[in-house]
Amino acid sequence: MTTTRGLRDLDRPITMLTAYDALTARIVDDAGIDVILVGDSMGNAVLGYEDTLPVTIEEATSHTAAVVRGAEEALVVADMPFLSVGVDDSETVRNAGRMLKEAGADAVKLESGPHTVDLTERLTQLGIPVMAHLGLTPQHVNQLGGYTRQGTTTEAAEEILSLARDHEEAGAFALVLEHVPANVAAEITAALDIPTIGIGAGPDCDGQVLVGTDVMGFGEELPPFAEQFGDVAGEMRAAVDAYREAVEDGEFPAAEHSHIEEGVDDLDPTE
Ligand code: KIV
């Protein structure tokens, strides 16, 4: 079983991938991925929303519970959806607590900023492990004007480093760094004791994360830092096409898919 503390002791890069359902979680878990993130990327990856903002706490809880049912070994981290944390302190605790109490997650991830330092400390004190997330935080897409690179000036990079230190001190057990220059991520990684997990942050983070549907070949438009490692969507299309053709051609169901019940015949059509 992967634990939040155990991540620090791995002598190889940490592997993290998103999943949103039990079926996929089982496959990801069987493959030996260390951490399954039930990302709010479920919004655009599988729920049909334009971005992550509409994802509700109910959707996140339900998908997290499904992933927990499918995973045996991986650490399951529930991503807190837009406005489910930070609006009101007791609501934040209740919502984050639901992920552990109701859905069975091991930890939560908060898209972080100056406003999440105290929240991270409070949740950690209460026994809710927190993974922080700095750099590109997609829930701020409307302020950022797109999914743009972050930390591209010395001042911006120093701000990320300072926030990373604040979150480490507040008790975060790991830090996701998204879409920041590789040299900035390397310096932040060297400055922290907690592991950094990069997405578009170069090779020197302590681990890597990608969106599972991008890796598997469902992503229609991949971010520049992602890579497609398979074509599951192509396999699905082929299977569905083959099924449709078999039904339309009268080849399915075949004799082995049906059975005859002897003695059940001569039904009275008027009954
Ligand atoms: O929601 C998500 O999938 C994420 C990862 C991209 C880190 O936050």
Residues whose N, C-alpha, C, O or C-beta is under 5 A from the ligand:
A	BS01	KIV	T18 G39 D40 S41 D79 V176
